[in-house]
C-alpha cells in the first residue's frame, strides 16, 4: 500500500475576520477527480485546485470567503 503525505493548517486572516483551513496533499487519482471544484456545504466554502502533482483545498466560512 503506498504512503501519501498530507498537511493541514489553520490560517487566520484579520482582513476577513475568520479562520480558513488549508489542506495540501500528494495528488491521487481519487483527489484528481474533484480538482477544480468550489462547493458550499453546511455554510463552509471549499475550493479545490492542483499545482503540478500537489492537491490543495481551502475551506472557510462561506460568508467570510465572499467578502
C-alpha positions as CSV (number, residue, x, y, z in Angstrom):
1,X,0.0,0.0,0.0
2,X,1.5,3.4,-1.0
3,X,2.2,6.1,1.6
4,X,0.7,9.5,0.9
5,X,1.8,12.7,2.7
6,X,-0.7,15.4,3.7
7,X,-0.7,18.5,5.8
8,X,-3.5,20.8,7.2
9,X,-3.0,24.3,8.6
10,X,-5.5,26.8,10.0
11,X,-4.9,30.3,8.8
12,X,-6.4,33.4,10.4
13,X,-6.9,36.4,8.1
14,X,-7.6,39.6,10.0
15,X,-8.9,41.2,6.8
16,X,-11.7,38.6,6.7
17,X,-12.1,38.2,10.5
18,X,-12.1,34.4,10.4
19,X,-10.2,31.2,10.1
20,X,-9.6,29.2,6.9
21,X,-8.1,25.7,6.8
22,X,-5.6,24.9,4.0
23,X,-5.1,21.2,3.1
24,X,-2.1,20.1,1.0
25,X,-1.5,16.6,-0.1
26,X,0.0,14.5,-2.8
27,X,-2.4,14.3,-5.8
28,X,-4.0,10.9,-6.1
29,X,-6.5,9.6,-8.7
30,X,-9.3,10.0,-6.2
31,X,-8.4,13.6,-5.4
32,X,-7.8,14.4,-9.0
33,X,-11.5,13.7,-9.7
34,X,-12.6,16.7,-7.6
35,X,-9.9,19.2,-8.6
36,X,-11.3,22.5,-9.9
37,X,-14.5,22.5,-7.8
38,X,-15.8,25.0,-5.4
39,X,-18.7,23.9,-3.2
40,X,-20.6,25.2,-0.2
41,X,-21.5,22.6,2.3
42,X,-23.0,23.4,5.7
43,X,-22.1,27.1,5.3
44,X,-18.4,26.2,4.6
45,X,-17.0,27.1,1.2
46,X,-14.4,24.6,-0.1
47,X,-12.2,25.4,-3.1
48,X,-10.1,22.7,-4.6
49,X,-7.2,23.0,-7.0
50,X,-3.9,21.5,-8.0
51,X,-0.4,22.8,-8.7
52,X,1.6,20.1,-10.5
53,X,1.3,16.9,-8.5
54,X,0.1,18.7,-5.3
55,X,-3.6,18.8,-4.2
56,X,-4.8,21.9,-2.4
57,X,-8.1,22.6,-0.6
58,X,-9.1,25.8,1.1
59,X,-12.1,25.7,3.5
60,X,-13.7,28.6,5.4
61,X,-17.0,30.2,6.2
62,X,-18.9,30.9,3.1
63,X,-19.8,34.4,4.3
64,X,-16.2,35.1,5.1
65,X,-14.9,33.9,1.8
66,X,-17.4,36.0,-0.1
67,X,-16.2,39.3,1.4
